[in-house]
Amino acid sequence: MSRDPQLTDEEIQLFWEKVSRPSGAKACWLWLAALDKDGYGVFWYRGGTEKAHRISYLIETGRFPARGALLDHKCRNHACIRPKHLEPVTHTVNVLRGISPAAKNAARTECENGHPFTAENTYVRPGRESRECRECQRQRTEARRRR
């Protein structure tokens, strides 16, 4: 499929027949046809499948998101295809907005022992994205010295 294909009127009509668009400024527009294993709508399109939210974004904007960008569901509902609920973001931003263990860890404000993740008390190892608590490191070093 080319990067930014133009849909025919017939393809657009077929697409919208598979969508529930309830009234309300904030209501999700739900995909009523096939969903993939992760709950995203799937649209059979020109001999292949495409995620329904990407087709909705294409219809709204005339293009797919830039290379390297993903469409984040701001509403957190994977079956939603409402363009206003979609935002092109990097993979990292998409992960951190989610509910994965990585997102939960990034949102933490203190270590497992209750020490705050402040600039002074947080060490980020070069080349890694994980954080370490300097106070916990200090206590572990002190305990090793005592042994």
C-alpha positions as protocol buffer text, in pm:
chain_id: "A"
residue {
  index: 1
  type: MET
  ca { x: 0 y: 0 z: 0 }
}
residue {
  index: 2
  type: SER
  ca { x: 138 y: 344 z: -84 }
}
residue {
  index: 3
  type: ARG
  ca { x: 217 y: 577 z: 203 }
}
residue {
  index: 4
  type: ASP
  ca { x: -88 y: 808 z: 170 }
}
residue {
  index: 5
  type: PRO
  ca { x: -348 y: 646 z: -53 }
}
residue {
  index: 6
  type: GLN
  ca { x: -669 y: 825 z: -140 }
}
residue {
  index: 7
  type: LEU
  ca { x: -985 y: 630 z: -63 }
}
residue {
  index: 8
  type: THR
  ca { x: -1270 y: 613 z: -307 }
}
residue {
  index: 9
  type: ASP
  ca { x: -1617 y: 730 z: -205 }
}
residue {
  index: 10
  type: GLU
  ca { x: -1727 y: 365 z: -212 }
}
residue {
  index: 11
  type: GLU
  ca { x: -1444 y: 260 z: 26 }
}
residue {
  index: 12
  type: ILE
  ca { x: -1528 y: 545 z: 263 }
}
residue {
  index: 13
  type: GLN
  ca { x: -1897 y: 453 z: 263 }
}
residue {
  index: 14
  type: LEU
  ca { x: -1815 y: 86 z: 328 }
}
residue {
  index: 15
  type: PHE
  ca { x: -1585 y: 190 z: 611 }
}
residue {
  index: 16
  type: TRP
  ca { x: -1842 y: 412 z: 790 }
}
residue {
  index: 17
  type: GLU
  ca { x: -2107 y: 136 z: 767 }
}
residue {
  index: 18
  type: LYS
  ca { x: -1895 y: -57 z: 1017 }
}
residue {
  index: 19
  type: VAL
  ca { x: -1885 y: 222 z: 1278 }
}
residue {
  index: 20
  type: SER
  ca { x: -2118 y: 323 z: 1561 }
}
residue {
  index: 21
  type: ARG
  ca { x: -2101 y: 702 z: 1602 }
}
residue {
  index: 22
  type: PRO
  ca { x: -2304 y: 799 z: 1908 }
}
residue {
  index: 23
  type: SER
  ca { x: -2377 y: 1165 z: 1966 }
}
residue {
  index: 24
  type: GLY
  ca { x: -2181 y: 1350 z: 2226 }
}
residue {
  index: 25
  type: ALA
  ca { x: -1865 y: 1556 z: 2199 }
}
residue {
  index: 26
  type: LYS
  ca { x: -1654 y: 1302 z: 2388 }
}
residue {
  index: 27
  type: ALA
  ca { x: -1818 y: 973 z: 2286 }
}
residue {
  index: 28
  type: CYS
  ca { x: -1600 y: 704 z: 2129 }
}
residue {
  index: 29
  type: TRP
  ca { x: -1682 y: 593 z: 1776 }
}
residue {
  index: 30
  type: LEU
  ca { x: -1672 y: 215 z: 1797 }
}
residue {
  index: 31
  type: TRP
  ca { x: -1561 y: -24 z: 1526 }
}
residue {
  index: 32
  type: LEU
  ca { x: -1834 y: -287 z: 1484 }
}
residue {
  index: 33
  type: ALA
  ca { x: -1656 y: -529 z: 1248 }
}
residue {
  index: 34
  type: ALA
  ca { x: -1354 y: -753 z: 1307 }
}
residue {
  index: 35
  type: LEU
  ca { x: -1114 y: -684 z: 1594 }
}
residue {
  index: 36
  type: ASP
  ca { x: -760 y: -817 z: 1622 }
}
residue {
  index: 37
  type: LYS
  ca { x: -629 y: -1000 z: 1930 }
}
residue {
  index: 38
  type: ASP
  ca { x: -549 y: -666 z: 2098 }
}
residue {
  index: 39
  type: GLY
  ca { x: -897 y: -521 z: 2040 }
}
residue {
  index: 40
  type: TYR
  ca { x: -810 y: -291 z: 1748 }
}
residue {
  index: 41
  type: GLY
  ca { x: -1054 y: -270 z: 1458 }
}
residue {
  index: 42
  type: VAL
  ca { x: -941 y: -433 z: 1133 }
}
residue {
  index: 43
  type: PHE
  ca { x: -1061 y: -314 z: 792 }
}
residue {
  index: 44
  type: TRP
  ca { x: -1022 y: -527 z: 478 }
}
residue {
  index: 45
  type: TYR
  ca { x: -877 y: -280 z: 235 }
}
residue {
  index: 46
  type: ARG
  ca { x: -741 y: -323 z: -119 }
}
residue {
  index: 47
  type: GLY
  ca { x: -639 y: -684 z: -80 }
}
residue {
  index: 48
  type: GLY
  ca { x: -505 y: -660 z: 274 }
}
residue {
  index: 49
  type: THR
  ca { x: -594 y: -546 z: 621 }
}
residue {
  index: 50
  type: GLU
  ca { x: -532 y: -213 z: 788 }
}
residue {
  index: 51
  type: LYS
  ca { x: -612 y: -97 z: 1139 }
}
residue {
  index: 52
  type: ALA
  ca { x: -949 y: 79 z: 1134 }
}
residue {
  index: 53
  type: HIS
  ca { x: -827 y: 372 z: 1343 }
}
residue {
  index: 54
  type: ARG
  ca { x: -553 y: 437 z: 1085 }
}
residue {
  index: 55
  type: ILE
  ca { x: -812 y: 443 z: 804 }
}
residue {
  index: 56
  type: SER
  ca { x: -1026 y: 684 z: 1007 }
}
residue {
  index: 57
  type: TYR
  ca { x: -724 y: 909 z: 1054 }
}
residue {
  index: 58
  type: LEU
  ca { x: -648 y: 886 z: 681 }
}
residue {
  index: 59
  type: ILE
  ca { x: -1006 y: 987 z: 593 }
}
residue {
  index: 60
  type: GLU
  ca { x: -990 y: 1281 z: 837 }
}
residue {
  index: 61
  type: THR
  ca { x: -643 y: 1415 z: 751 }
}
residue {
  index: 62
  type: GLY
  ca { x: -573 y: 1279 z: 402 }
}
residue {
  index: 63
  type: ARG
  ca { x: -258 y: 1104 z: 524 }
}
residue {
  index: 64
  type: PHE
  ca { x: -124 y: 840 z: 757 }
}
residue {
  index: 65
  type: PRO
  ca { x: 92 y: 953 z: 1052 }
}
residue {
  index: 66
  type: ALA
  ca { x: 457 y: 1031 z: 969 }
}
residue {
  index: 67
  type: ARG
  ca { x: 700 y: 739 z: 963 }
}
residue {
  index: 68
  type: GLY
  ca { x: 795 y: 639 z: 1316 }
}
residue {
  index: 69
  type: ALA
  ca { x: 475 y: 777 z: 1467 }
}
residue {
  index: 70
  type: LEU
  ca { x: 194 y: 569 z: 1615 }
}
residue {
  index: 71
  type: LEU
  ca { x: -165 y: 674 z: 1669 }
}
residue {
  index: 72
  type: ASP
  ca { x: -224 y: 686 z: 2042 }
}
residue {
  index: 73
  type: HIS
  ca { x: -580 y: 631 z: 2159 }
}
residue {
  index: 74
  type: LYS
  ca { x: -616 y: 919 z: 2407 }
}
residue {
  index: 75
  type: CYS
  ca { x: -943 y: 761 z: 2523 }
}
residue {
  index: 76
  type: ARG
  ca { x: -756 y: 430 z: 2594 }
}
residue {
  index: 77
  type: ASN
  ca { x: -1025 y: 239 z: 2397 }
}
residue {
  index: 78
  type: HIS
  ca { x: -860 y: 31 z: 2122 }
}
residue {
  index: 79
  type: ALA
  ca { x: -1190 y: -21 z: 1938 }
}
residue {
  index: 80
  type: CYS
  ca { x: -1240 y: 357 z: 1908 }
}
residue {
  index: 81
  type: ILE
  ca { x: -1172 y: 508 z: 1566 }
}
residue {
  index: 82
  type: ARG
  ca { x: -1279 y: 869 z: 1636 }
}
residue {
  index: 83
  type: PRO
  ca { x: -1009 y: 1095 z: 1486 }
}
residue {
  index: 84
  type: LYS
  ca { x: -1030 y: 1343 z: 1775 }
}
residue {
  index: 85
  type: HIS
  ca { x: -936 y: 1060 z: 2011 }
}
residue {
  index: 86
  type: LEU
  ca { x: -621 y: 976 z: 1811 }
}
residue {
  index: 87
  type: GLU
  ca { x: -286 y: 1151 z: 1835 }
}
residue {
  index: 88
  type: PRO
  ca { x: 35 y: 1074 z: 1644 }
}
residue {
  index: 89
  type: VAL
  ca { x: 314 y: 1014 z: 1897 }
}
residue {
  index: 90
  type: THR
  ca { x: 646 y: 834 z: 1920 }
}
residue {
  index: 91
  type: HIS
  ca { x: 658 y: 473 z: 2039 }
}
residue {
  index: 92
  type: THR
  ca { x: 809 y: 586 z: 2371 }
}
residue {
  index: 93
  type: VAL
  ca { x: 529 y: 836 z: 2439 }
}
residue {
  index: 94
  type: ASN
  ca { x: 268 y: 575 z: 2345 }
}
residue {
  index: 95
  type: VAL
  ca { x: 417 y: 320 z: 2588 }
}
residue {
  index: 96
  type: LEU
  ca { x: 450 y: 571 z: 2872 }
}
residue {
  index: 97
  type: ARG
  ca { x: 87 y: 680 z: 2837 }
}
residue {
  index: 98
  type: GLY
  ca { x: -31 y: 321 z: 2868 }
}
residue {
  index: 99
  type: ILE
  ca { x: -74 y: 79 z: 3157 }
}
residue {
  index: 100
  type: SER
  ca { x: 222 y: -151 z: 3090 }
}
residue {
  index: 101
  type: PRO
  ca { x: 478 y: -228 z: 3362 }
}
residue {
  index: 102
  type: ALA
  ca { x: 718 y: 18 z: 3193 }
}
residue {
  index: 103
  type: ALA
  ca { x: 456 y: 293 z: 3207 }
}
residue {
  index: 104
  type: LYS
  ca { x: 372 y: 219 z: 3569 }
}
residue {
  index: 105
  type: ASN
  ca { x: 740 y: 220 z: 3664 }
}
residue {
  index: 106
  type: ALA
  ca { x: 804 y: 549 z: 3483 }
}
residue {
  index: 107
  type: ALA
  ca { x: 513 y: 709 z: 3670 }
}
residue {
  index: 108
  type: ARG
  ca { x: 651 y: 613 z: 4011 }
}
residue {
  index: 109
  type: THR
  ca { x: 771 y: 902 z: 4225 }
}
residue {
  index: 110
  type: GLU
  ca { x: 962 y: 693 z: 4479 }
}
residue {
  index: 111
  type: CYS
  ca { x: 1162 y: 371 z: 4492 }
}
residue {
  index: 112
  type: GLU
  ca { x: 1035 y: 46 z: 4644 }
}
residue {
  index: 113
  type: ASN
  ca { x: 1174 y: 156 z: 4984 }
}
residue {
  index: 114
  type: GLY
  ca { x: 994 y: 491 z: 4979 }
}
residue {
  index: 115
  type: HIS
  ca { x: 1286 y: 716 z: 4885 }
}
residue {
  index: 116
  type: PRO
  ca { x: 1181 y: 995 z: 4647 }
}
residue {
  index: 117
  type: PHE
  ca { x: 1294 y: 991 z: 4283 }
}
residue {
  index: 118
  type: THR
  ca { x: 1436 y: 1342 z: 4286 }
}
residue {
  index: 119
  type: ALA
  ca { x: 1714 y: 1472 z: 4061 }
}
residue {
  index: 120
  type: GLU
  ca { x: 1959 y: 1445 z: 4352 }
}
residue {
  index: 121
  type: ASN
  ca { x: 1851 y: 1093 z: 4456 }
}
residue {
  index: 122
  type: THR
  ca { x: 1810 y: 931 z: 4113 }
}
residue {
  index: 123
  type: TYR
  ca { x: 2080 y: 767 z: 3905 }
}
residue {
  index: 124
  type: VAL
  ca { x: 2016 y: 675 z: 3541 }
}
residue {
  index: 125
  type: ARG
  ca { x: 2275 y: 431 z: 3411 }
}
residue {
  index: 126
  type: PRO
  ca { x: 2417 y: 545 z: 3074 }
}
residue {
  index: 127
  type: GLY
  ca { x: 2262 y: 358 z: 2783 }
}
residue {
  index: 128
  type: ARG
  ca { x: 1965 y: 239 z: 2990 }
}
residue {
  index: 129
  type: GLU
  ca { x: 1630 y: 393 z: 3065 }
}
residue {
  index: 130
  type: SER
  ca { x: 1596 y: 247 z: 3413 }
}
residue {
  index: 131
  type: ARG
  ca { x: 1634 y: 453 z: 3729 }
}
residue {
  index: 132
  type: GLU
  ca { x: 1811 y: 362 z: 4048 }
}
residue {
  index: 133
  type: CYS
  ca { x: 1771 y: 515 z: 4391 }
}
residue {
  index: 134
  type: ARG
  ca { x: 2099 y: 664 z: 4516 }
}
residue {
  index: 135
  type: GLU
  ca { x: 1994 y: 623 z: 4883 }
}
residue {
  index: 136
  type: CYS
  ca { x: 1926 y: 250 z: 4831 }
}
residue {
  index: 137
  type: GLN
  ca { x: 2263 y: 217 z: 4653 }
}
residue {
  index: 138
  type: ARG
  ca { x: 2432 y: 394 z: 4946 }
}
residue {
  index: 139
  type: GLN
  ca { x: 2263 y: 164 z: 5199 }
}
residue {
  index: 140
  type: ARG
  ca { x: 2361 y: -150 z: 5003 }
}
residue {
  index: 141
  type: THR
  ca { x: 2722 y: -32 z: 4981 }
}
residue {
  index: 142
  type: GLU
  ca { x: 2726 y: 44 z: 5355 }
}
residue {
  index: 143
  type: ALA
  ca { x: 2585 y: -303 z: 5436 }
}
residue {
  index: 144
  type: ARG
  ca { x: 2855 y: -470 z: 5218 }
}
residue {
  index: 145
  type: ARG
  ca { x: 3126 y: -274 z: 5397 }
}
residue {
  index: 146
  type: ARG
  ca { x: 2996 y: -384 z: 5738 }
}
residue {
  index: 147
  type: ARG
  ca { x: 3005 y: -751 z: 5638 }
}
